Amino acid sequence: MTTTTTSTTSTPAAQASPKHTESALPARATVPARISGERPTTGVPFTRLVHVELRKMLDTRAGRWLLIGIAAIIAVALTIMFFNNGGQHSFGDYLQATTMPMAIILPVVGILAVTSEWSQRTGLVTFGLEPRRIRVAWAKLVSALGVGVGAFALAVALAGIAHQAAITFRGIDADWSIGGLVLLGAAGYVLLGVAQGVGFGMLFKNTPAAIVVYFVLPTAWSILGSMVSWLRTASEWLDMNQTMNPLFQGSLTGEQWTHLGASVALWVVLPLAVGIWRLTRSEVK
């Protein structure tokens, strides 16, 4: 049995055929025409960044449930005051009942506004669209303070409705007397807590750690300051639970202002400064 092998050898003329060479080369890419019009010279507007951060805080499941929880606590507090002592409470008392839950829980919304970039891994999108992280940090702080202002305005409205309802349905004596400085002090109480929450969120960038430290550390400091004698003087200067109480009275002495400034520098300004520094230098994965 024999096997015949046939080999075909192409000639140089065939290899250099113009048609063969033309078909082997890729098609020439065409350059798109230049888009007419002016080129953008500015980045993302700061107002748009604030709007986006507001959406992150309010248009999420965690944010909504926190606000629902605050509303439920305020409703319970106003109901108790409405039936307690015949509803005989001043407008200032009702305002304190609506302000305190906000001052305690609203800072958590500020914490989530910062830590969500790392816990939900949205940082790549956020800092990809706006590489200047310092602007994102300020947008988070401004939007959180905006939520605080809106919440305080709602607290004033709810306190007024509750007091008027007690006047109408319980027959109490109207007492709308409240000073403008008291209102400003109550607003400052809420906004300082929100700013502190944002600072702790930037400092730790982890939701559980920021929330635990925010509630435990100042509380532990207050307990130690009240129990340990040699810490009482320092506690008068650095315990925000003590230094912010005169805000509801509407009048602070020079010494009280100094104490408030020292405690705010420690618990609000310092975490914000270090947190913004970390936010602008942390690696986003």
Residue pairs with C-beta under 8 A, 6 or more apart in sequence:
14 20
43 130
43 132
43 135
44 129
44 130
44 135
46 135
46 138
46 139
49 130
49 135
49 136
49 139
50 139
50 142
50 143
50 146
51 143
52 139
53 113
53 136
53 139
53 140
53 142
53 143
53 144
54 143
54 146
54 147
56 63
56 113
56 116
56 122
57 63
57 109
57 110
57 112
57 113
57 143
57 144
57 147
58 64
58 67
58 147
60 112
60 116
62 112
63 109
63 112
66 105
66 108
66 109
66 112
67 109
69 105
70 101
70 102
70 105
70 106
70 151
73 101
73 105
74 97
74 98
74 101
74 102
74 155
74 158
77 97
77 98
77 100
77 101
78 94
78 97
78 98
78 158
78 159
78 162
81 87
81 89
81 93
81 94
81 97
81 162
82 162
82 165
82 166
82 170
86 170
86 172
87 166
87 169
87 170
87 172
88 166
88 170
88 172
88 173
89 163
89 166
89 172
89 175
90 163
90 175
90 176
90 177
90 178
91 159
91 160
91 163
91 175
91 176
91 177
91 178
92 175
92 177
92 178
92 182
94 158
94 159
94 160
94 162
94 163
95 155
95 156
95 159
95 178
95 183
95 186
96 186
96 248
97 159
98 155
98 156
98 158
98 159
98 162
99 152
99 155
99 186
99 189
99 190
102 148
102 151
102 152
102 155
102 190
103 189
103 190
103 193
104 193
106 147
106 148
106 151
106 190
106 193
106 194
106 197
107 193
107 194
107 196
107 197
107 198
107 200
107 214
108 197
108 211
108 214
109 144
109 147
109 194
109 197
110 140
110 144
110 147
110 194
110 195
110 196
110 197
110 198
110 201
111 197
111 198
111 200
111 201
111 207
111 210
111 211
111 214
112 201
112 207
113 140
113 143
113 144
113 198
113 201
114 140
114 198
114 201
114 202
114 205
114 210
114 275
114 279
115 201
115 204
115 205
115 206
115 207
115 210
116 122
116 207
117 123
117 126
117 127
117 205
117 284
118 205
118 206
118 284
119 206
119 207
121 285
123 284
124 284
126 136
127 133
127 136
127 284
130 136
133 279
133 280
134 276
134 280
136 279
137 202
137 275
137 276
137 279
137 280
140 198
140 202
141 195
141 198
141 272
144 194
144 195
144 197
144 198
145 191
145 194
145 195
147 194
148 190
148 191
148 193
148 194
149 187
149 191
151 190
152 186
152 187
152 190
152 191
155 190
156 183
163 174
163 175
163 176
166 172
167 173
167 174
179 250
180 250
181 250
181 251
182 248
182 249
182 250
184 250
185 246
185 247
185 248
185 249
185 250
186 247
186 248
188 244
188 247
189 244
189 247
189 248
192 240
192 244
192 264
192 268
195 268
195 272
196 214
196 240
196 267
196 268
196 271
197 210
197 214
198 272
198 275
199 268
199 269
199 270
199 271
199 272
199 275
200 210
200 213
200 214
200 271
200 275
201 207
201 210
201 275
202 271
202 272
202 274
202 275
202 276
202 278
202 279
203 210
203 271
203 274
203 275
203 278
204 210
204 213
205 278
205 279
205 282
218 239
218 240
218 241
218 267
219 241
221 235
221 238
221 239
222 235
222 239
222 241
222 242
224 231
224 235
225 231
225 232
225 234
225 235
225 236
225 238
225 239
225 242
226 232
226 235
235 242
236 242
236 243
236 259
237 243
237 258
237 259
237 262
237 263
238 262
238 263
238 266
238 267
239 263
240 263
240 264
240 267
242 259
242 263
243 256
243 259
243 260
243 262
243 263
243 264
244 260
244 263
246 252
246 256
246 260
247 260
252 260
